Amino acid sequence: MSHHLDTPLAAQNGQLYIDDLYVFAGESSTVFVMDVNSNITGVYAEPGFHPEARYEFKVHFDGADTETLTYRIAFSEPDADGRQNLQLHALTGGDAREDTAEGELVLHGRTGETAAAGGTRVWAGRIADSFYIDLSLLAVINGAMAKGTAVDLSSWRPGEAKNSFEGTTVETIVLEVPHSDSRLRPGARIGVWCVTKLATDAGGWRQINRGGHPMMWPIFWPGDTDFSNPANTRHPSQDVSAAAQSIGDQVAAVVAATGTSVDPQGYGRTVAGQLFPDVLSYVVGTPASFGFTTRNGRTPADNAPEVMLSLVTNMAVPSGLRPSVAQRMRADGFPYVVPA
């Protein structure tokens, strides 16, 4: 689940911990972006990507419970200059769900360089983080969500908001797939999540972290620093049975205390139904927007924290920040990011 600050483990090995997932239209293409290894907690322990890990974009079609397309990226040990070789494999059908499947090698390349083959492009490396939020606002919502109490914004001054992520960096993987692809053609209705997996001593793979909707972990499980909550290790198809009731109740308690709904339990169920399974929905070829009226993919410019905080409290929660605060951390053309 998307997060930057959730655990001391992230600071110890942020290479395995997902910060953000974006899905949006590119240059006659669909763009998938996975950010990991934020330095918001200080100097990150290890730069680059984990050489014994897999970084995967999972794609579901037409509301299916399981993925039938996986893009898997793996990295080598860094060389003397810190550069890493990378490989991109595509896995389809039942293989998309199998760790033992090898899939089709699409391309190979190196970090810091564009790798391309057949219209597909990949860029991976360290970038300026385009995520923006004032963490003091998040703290207010966290307090209410944790205790089921009313949201008190009386001390919040949106006009004085500062971007807590100003000057921070992350590692990113940018994958661009052309609309000519037989699976990701315009009009295809997809659900996307991303995941990191680590090789085990027994020869298998252990799921470490996953991301779908933004802000899930910071809002609902900010104090779970030892990962006792299994949200990161389960499959999205298990989300509704495992967590929808508890998340719905958590939301209901806050909106009841705040007085923003005449049917708190009903509103809580509605929110849980929108957030689970925790998969980012997108219609290929359409403008992406993670906003108040439409949640269709997500662009790096979207004010996702403001949307999510308002959704779970059923009230306007102004972040005080506009997309322009991080405009210089974004680029219009491939790879759509700004190398650090």
Number of C-alpha atoms within 10 A of each C-alpha: 28 24 23 24 20 22 18 12 14 24 22 15 16 27 24 24 27 29 28 28 29 26 29 23 24 22 14 14 22 24 24 25 25 24 27 27 28 31 22 18 17 9 11 19 14 13 19 24 30 22 17 14 22 22 25 23 23 23 24 21 20 11 12 12 14 18 25 18 22 24 22 24 22 19 24 16 15 17 9 7 6 10 18 22 16 21 17 23 17 19 21 18 12 12 17 24 16 13 13 11 12 13 18 13 13 16 18 19 19 19 22 16 13 15 19 16 10 11 12 20 22 29 23 29 23 23 21 22 29 24 25 24 22 19 14 13 22 17 14 15 24 20 16 22 24 16 11 19 17 19 20 12 13 6 8 16 12 15 10 10 17 17 17 14 19 18 14 17 24 29 25 28 25 21 25 25 22 20 21 14 14 8 13 21 18 19 12 15 17 22 26 25 28 28 25 26 21 18 14 11 7 6 8 11 17 15 17 17 21 30 31 27 27 24 22 18 20 21 22 18 19 18 15 13 14 10 14 9 11 10 20 19 17 14 17 21 16 15 18 17 11 15 17 22 15 16 21 22 20 24 27 28 23 26 28 20 16 19 16 16 18 10 12 23 18 15 23 28 20 15 20 24 16 15 21 21 22 26 26 26 25 26 23 23 20 16 14 22 21 26 17 13 8 9 17 21 29 27 20 26 20 20 21 24 25 22 21 21 21 17 17 23 28 21 15 11 20 18 27 17 19 14 13 10 16 20 12 12 22 19 12 9 9 17 22 16 25 17 18 14
